[in-house]
Amino acid sequence: VGRNDPCPCGSGKKYKKCCLRST
């Protein structure tokens, strides 16, 4: 998952704005 791709957690946010730090 790229930083600008939709976050896989299902929030609908971009990965960098959502789960980027928790990985």
N, CA, C and O atoms as a Tripos MOL2 file, in Angstrom:
@<TRIPOS>MOLECULE
protein
   92    91    23     0     0
PROTEIN
NO_CHARGES

@<TRIPOS>ATOM
      1 N           0.8490   -1.1980    0.0000 N.3       1 VAL1
      2 CA          0.0000    0.0000    0.0000 C.3       1 VAL1
      3 C           0.8830    1.2450    0.0000 C.2       1 VAL1
      4 O           1.7340    1.4040    0.8740 O.2       1 VAL1
      5 N           0.6810    2.1250   -0.9760 N.am      2 GLY2
      6 CA          1.4610    3.3570   -1.0520 C.3       2 GLY2
      7 C           0.8890    4.4140   -0.1110 C.2       2 GLY2
      8 O          -0.2420    4.2910    0.3600 O.2       2 GLY2
      9 N           1.6750    5.4480    0.1560 N.am      3 ARG3
     10 CA          1.2290    6.4810    1.0920 C.3       3 ARG3
     11 C          -0.0120    7.2190    0.6130 C.2       3 ARG3
     12 O          -0.7990    7.7170    1.4190 O.2       3 ARG3
     13 N          -0.1820    7.2870   -0.7090 N.am      4 ASN4
     14 CA         -1.3270    8.0080   -1.2620 C.3       4 ASN4
     15 C          -2.4760    7.0920   -1.6570 C.2       4 ASN4
     16 O          -3.4850    7.5500   -2.1930 O.2       4 ASN4
     17 N          -2.3250    5.7970   -1.3930 N.am      5 ASP5
     18 CA         -3.4020    4.8530   -1.6860 C.3       5 ASP5
     19 C          -4.4040    4.8560   -0.5330 C.2       5 ASP5
     20 O          -4.0560    5.2220    0.5890 O.2       5 ASP5
     21 N          -5.6360    4.4530   -0.8020 N.am      6 PRO6
     22 CA         -6.6300    4.3800    0.2800 C.3       6 PRO6
     23 C          -6.1610    3.4380    1.3850 C.2       6 PRO6
     24 O          -5.6110    2.3750    1.0980 O.2       6 PRO6
     25 N          -6.3670    3.8090    2.6150 N.am      7 CYS7
     26 CA         -5.9240    2.9760    3.7300 C.3       7 CYS7
     27 C          -6.7060    1.6650    3.7740 C.2       7 CYS7
     28 O          -7.9280    1.6690    3.6260 O.2       7 CYS7
     29 N          -6.0090    0.5410    3.9760 N.am      8 PRO8
     30 CA         -6.6580   -0.7700    4.0200 C.3       8 PRO8
     31 C          -7.5460   -0.9760    5.2510 C.2       8 PRO8
     32 O          -8.2630   -1.9740    5.3240 O.2       8 PRO8
     33 N          -7.5130   -0.0680    6.2050 N.am      9 CYS9
     34 CA         -8.3080   -0.2530    7.4220 C.3       9 CYS9
     35 C          -9.7850    0.0470    7.2150 C.2       9 CYS9
     36 O         -10.6120   -0.2360    8.0820 O.2       9 CYS9
     37 N         -10.1160    0.6290    6.0470 N.am     10 GLY10
     38 CA        -11.5270    0.8420    5.7430 C.3      10 GLY10
     39 C         -12.0610    2.2130    6.1370 C.2      10 GLY10
     40 O         -13.2660    2.4530    6.0620 O.2      10 GLY10
     41 N         -11.1660    3.1220    6.5590 N.am     11 SER11
     42 CA        -11.6130    4.4490    6.9730 C.3      11 SER11
     43 C         -11.9640    5.3280    5.7820 C.2      11 SER11
     44 O         -12.7100    6.2990    5.9120 O.2      11 SER11
     45 N         -11.4150    4.9780    4.6130 N.am     12 GLY12
     46 CA        -11.6540    5.7820    3.4270 C.3      12 GLY12
     47 C         -10.6410    6.9120    3.2810 C.2      12 GLY12
     48 O         -10.6500    7.6440    2.2910 O.2      12 GLY12
     49 N          -9.7740    7.0430    4.2710 N.am     13 LYS13
     50 CA         -8.7390    8.0740    4.2090 C.3      13 LYS13
     51 C          -7.5210    7.5480    3.4690 C.2      13 LYS13
     52 O          -7.3820    6.3420    3.2620 O.2      13 LYS13
     53 N          -6.6390    8.4600    3.0710 N.am     14 LYS14
     54 CA         -5.3950    8.0100    2.4580 C.3      14 LYS14
     55 C          -4.5120    7.4010    3.5370 C.2      14 LYS14
     56 O          -4.5660    7.7940    4.7020 O.2      14 LYS14
     57 N          -3.6930    6.4300    3.1250 N.am     15 TYR15
     58 CA         -2.8470    5.6950    4.0570 C.3      15 TYR15
     59 C          -1.9490    6.6100    4.8830 C.2      15 TYR15
     60 O          -1.7640    6.3980    6.0810 O.2      15 TYR15
     61 N          -1.3830    7.6480    4.2180 N.am     16 LYS16
     62 CA         -0.4580    8.5330    4.9280 C.3      16 LYS16
     63 C          -1.1540    9.3770    5.9870 C.2      16 LYS16
     64 O          -0.5170    9.8630    6.9210 O.2      16 LYS16
     65 N          -2.4750    9.5500    5.8360 N.am     17 LYS17
     66 CA         -3.2330   10.3440    6.7950 C.3      17 LYS17
     67 C          -3.8990    9.4650    7.8440 C.2      17 LYS17
     68 O          -4.5680    9.9620    8.7500 O.2      17 LYS17
     69 N          -3.7110    8.1510    7.7120 N.am     18 CYS18
     70 CA         -4.4360    7.2370    8.5870 C.3      18 CYS18
     71 C          -3.5110    6.2670    9.3200 C.2      18 CYS18
     72 O          -3.1360    6.5110   10.4660 O.2      18 CYS18
     73 N          -3.1480    5.1770    8.6660 N.am     19 CYS19
     74 CA         -2.4150    4.1100    9.3480 C.3      19 CYS19
     75 C          -0.9140    4.0810    9.0570 C.2      19 CYS19
     76 O          -0.2370    3.1150    9.4090 O.2      19 CYS19
     77 N          -0.3870    5.1310    8.4180 N.am     20 LEU20
     78 CA          1.0160    5.1010    8.0250 C.3      20 LEU20
     79 C           1.9560    4.8750    9.2040 C.2      20 LEU20
     80 O           2.9140    4.1100    9.0920 O.2      20 LEU20
     81 N           1.6960    5.5260   10.3210 N.am     21 ARG21
     82 CA          2.5930    5.4310   11.4680 C.3      21 ARG21
     83 C           2.5050    4.0970   12.1920 C.2      21 ARG21
     84 O           3.4710    3.6640   12.8200 O.2      21 ARG21
     85 N           1.3620    3.4510   12.1090 N.am     22 SER22
     86 CA          1.1490    2.2390   12.9040 C.3      22 SER22
     87 C           1.7030    0.9770   12.2570 C.2      22 SER22
     88 O           1.5380   -0.1180   12.7940 O.2      22 SER22
     89 N           2.3550    1.1200   11.1160 N.am     23 THR23
     90 CA          2.9050   -0.0520   10.4400 C.3      23 THR23
     91 C           4.4010   -0.1530   10.6940 C.2      23 THR23
     92 O           5.0480   -1.0790   10.2060 O.2      23 THR23
@<TRIPOS>BOND
     1     1     2 1
     2     2     3 1
     3     3     4 2
     4     3     5 am
     5     5     6 1
     6     6     7 1
     7     7     8 2
     8     7     9 am
     9     9    10 1
    10    10    11 1
    11    11    12 2
    12    11    13 am
    13    13    14 1
    14    14    15 1
    15    15    16 2
    16    15    17 am
    17    17    18 1
    18    18    19 1
    19    19    20 2
    20    19    21 am
    21    21    22 1
    22    22    23 1
    23    23    24 2
    24    23    25 am
    25    25    26 1
    26    26    27 1
    27    27    28 2
    28    27    29 am
    29    29    30 1
    30    30    31 1
    31    31    32 2
    32    31    33 am
    33    33    34 1
    34    34    35 1
    35    35    36 2
    36    35    37 am
    37    37    38 1
    38    38    39 1
    39    39    40 2
    40    39    41 am
    41    41    42 1
    42    42    43 1
    43    43    44 2
    44    43    45 am
    45    45    46 1
    46    46    47 1
    47    47    48 2
    48    47    49 am
    49    49    50 1
    50    50    51 1
    51    51    52 2
    52    51    53 am
    53    53    54 1
    54    54    55 1
    55    55    56 2
    56    55    57 am
    57    57    58 1
    58    58    59 1
    59    59    60 2
    60    59    61 am
    61    61    62 1
    62    62    63 1
    63    63    64 2
    64    63    65 am
    65    65    66 1
    66    66    67 1
    67    67    68 2
    68    67    69 am
    69    69    70 1
    70    70    71 1
    71    71    72 2
    72    71    73 am
    73    73    74 1
    74    74    75 1
    75    75    76 2
    76    75    77 am
    77    77    78 1
    78    78    79 1
    79    79    80 2
    80    79    81 am
    81    81    82 1
    82    82    83 1
    83    83    84 2
    84    83    85 am
    85    85    86 1
    86    86    87 1
    87    87    88 2
    88    87    89 am
    89    89    90 1
    90    90    91 1
    91    91    92 2
@<TRIPOS>SUBSTRUCTURE
     1 VAL1         2 RESIDUE 1 A VAL
     2 GLY2         6 RESIDUE 1 A GLY
     3 ARG3        10 RESIDUE 1 A ARG
     4 ASN4        14 RESIDUE 1 A ASN
     5 ASP5        18 RESIDUE 1 A ASP
     6 PRO6        22 RESIDUE 1 A PRO
     7 CYS7        26 RESIDUE 1 A CYS
     8 PRO8        30 RESIDUE 1 A PRO
     9 CYS9        34 RESIDUE 1 A CYS
    10 GLY10       38 RESIDUE 1 A GLY
    11 SER11       42 RESIDUE 1 A SER
    12 GLY12       46 RESIDUE 1 A GLY
    13 LYS13       50 RESIDUE 1 A LYS
    14 LYS14       54 RESIDUE 1 A LYS
    15 TYR15       58 RESIDUE 1 A TYR
    16 LYS16       62 RESIDUE 1 A LYS
    17 LYS17       66 RESIDUE 1 A LYS
    18 CYS18       70 RESIDUE 1 A CYS
    19 CYS19       74 RESIDUE 1 A CYS
    20 LEU20       78 RESIDUE 1 A LEU
    21 ARG21       82 RESIDUE 1 A ARG
    22 SER22       86 RESIDUE 1 A SER
    23 THR23       90 RESIDUE 1 A THR
